[in-house]
Structures are given as C-alpha cells and as structure tokens.
Amino acid sequence: MTMPKEVTTAVLKVMEEVGYIQKTGTNQFHNYKYASIEAVLEKVQPALVKCGLAITQSEVSHAIVADGNLMEAVYEFTLSANGTQSAPIRHTGLASLRNTK
C-alpha cells in the first residue's frame, strides 16, 4: 500500500515534533516503566494539530475468542492531511480476559 505524499509528509512532521516520550508510568506488578497514555496524548495531540494530520478510527469487529480467554478487536484507521486521505489501515488487537494472577 502506498501512502499519499501529503499524508506521509504530515506523519514525518508529527514524528519530528513529538520526539521521545518519557516513560513516566510504572507497572508495579511486573516491575517495568512505560509511557502512560497521558504522556503520549500530551505530546501527540498538539503535534497532530500543528502538522495538520487527522486520524480517524472505526471498529470493524470484536469477538471473544480462545475459549473465552481473549477479546479480539479489529479497527481501521484513516490518516488525513491537506484534504488527502490514506487507504484504511487495519489493526487487530487482543486483550486477556482471564488471568490466574
């Protein structure tokens, strides 16, 4: 899939604007640091506006799979810049529903 030039240029500008996001969150149970959603949004949202890039998402489907142990969600994302839109980008995510810990 080829991304339109306007969209690619806007994405690169956002990446340059955002830079590195500090890992300010801590997972106490597994003992690791992570970039919290608040830290990500604090840097990404203003950069998207400044660079003229919009991201829209829509849920394609969701289901409980693996004998009720996982939830699967499928989303499509579209990037828009300067009136030019990308083809939908599909992503599937999984989340554990049951855990022995």
C-alpha positions as CSV (number, residue, x, y, z in Angstrom):
1,M,0.0,0.0,0.0
2,T,1.4,3.4,-1.0
3,M,0.6,6.3,1.4
4,P,-0.2,9.6,-0.3
5,K,2.7,12.1,-0.2
6,E,0.7,14.7,1.8
7,V,-0.1,12.2,4.5
8,T,3.5,10.8,4.6
9,T,4.9,14.4,4.9
10,A,2.4,15.2,7.8
11,V,3.3,11.9,9.6
12,L,7.0,12.7,9.4
13,K,6.4,16.2,10.7
14,V,4.4,14.8,13.7
15,M,7.2,12.3,14.4
16,E,9.8,15.1,14.4
17,E,7.6,17.3,16.6
18,V,6.8,14.6,19.2
19,G,10.3,13.1,19.5
20,Y,10.9,10.8,22.5
21,I,8.1,10.4,25.1
22,Q,9.4,9.8,28.6
23,K,8.4,6.6,30.4
24,T,6.6,8.1,33.4
25,G,4.3,5.2,34.3
26,T,5.3,2.2,36.4
27,N,3.8,-1.3,36.3
28,Q,4.2,-2.3,40.0
29,F,3.2,-6.0,39.4
30,H,5.7,-6.7,36.5
31,N,8.2,-4.0,37.6
32,Y,8.7,-2.0,34.4
33,K,8.3,1.6,33.2
34,Y,6.1,2.7,30.3
35,A,4.9,5.8,28.5
36,S,1.5,6.5,30.0
37,I,-1.5,7.4,27.8
38,E,-1.5,10.8,29.4
39,A,2.2,11.4,28.5
40,V,1.5,10.2,24.9
41,L,-1.6,12.3,24.3
42,E,0.1,15.4,25.9
43,K,2.7,15.4,23.2
44,V,0.9,13.8,20.2
45,Q,-2.4,15.8,20.1
46,P,-0.8,19.2,19.8
47,A,1.7,17.9,17.2
48,L,-1.2,16.4,15.1
49,V,-2.9,19.8,15.1
50,K,0.3,21.7,14.4
51,C,1.2,19.4,11.5
52,G,-2.3,19.2,10.0
53,L,-2.8,15.4,10.5
54,A,-6.1,13.9,11.5
55,I,-6.5,10.2,12.5
56,T,-10.0,8.7,12.5
57,Q,-10.8,5.2,13.6
58,S,-13.7,2.8,13.3
59,E,-14.4,-0.5,14.8
60,V,-14.7,-3.3,12.2
61,S,-15.5,-6.1,14.6
62,H,-14.9,-7.5,18.1
63,A,-15.3,-11.1,19.4
64,I,-14.5,-13.3,22.4
65,V,-12.0,-16.0,21.2
66,A,-9.7,-18.7,22.6
67,D,-12.4,-20.4,24.6
68,G,-13.4,-17.1,26.3
69,N,-9.9,-16.2,27.3
70,L,-9.2,-13.4,24.8
71,M,-11.1,-10.5,23.3
72,E,-10.2,-9.6,19.7
73,A,-11.0,-6.2,18.3
74,V,-10.4,-5.1,14.7
75,Y,-10.1,-1.4,13.9
76,E,-9.5,0.6,10.8
77,F,-7.6,3.9,10.9
78,T,-7.5,6.5,8.2
79,L,-5.0,9.4,8.1
80,S,-5.9,12.7,6.5
81,A,-3.7,15.7,5.7
82,N,-4.5,18.7,3.4
83,G,-7.7,17.1,2.1
84,T,-5.9,13.9,1.2
85,Q,-6.8,10.6,2.8
86,S,-5.0,7.4,3.2
87,A,-6.5,4.0,2.5
88,P,-7.8,2.4,5.7
89,I,-5.1,0.8,7.8
90,R,-6.4,-2.3,9.7
91,H,-5.2,-3.4,13.1
92,T,-6.2,-6.3,15.2
93,G,-5.7,-6.1,19.0
94,L,-6.0,-8.8,21.6
95,A,-6.7,-8.5,25.3
96,S,-6.6,-11.2,28.0
97,L,-10.0,-11.7,29.7
98,R,-8.8,-14.3,32.3
99,N,-5.7,-14.4,34.2
100,T,-4.5,-16.6,37.1
101,K,-2.5,-13.8,38.7
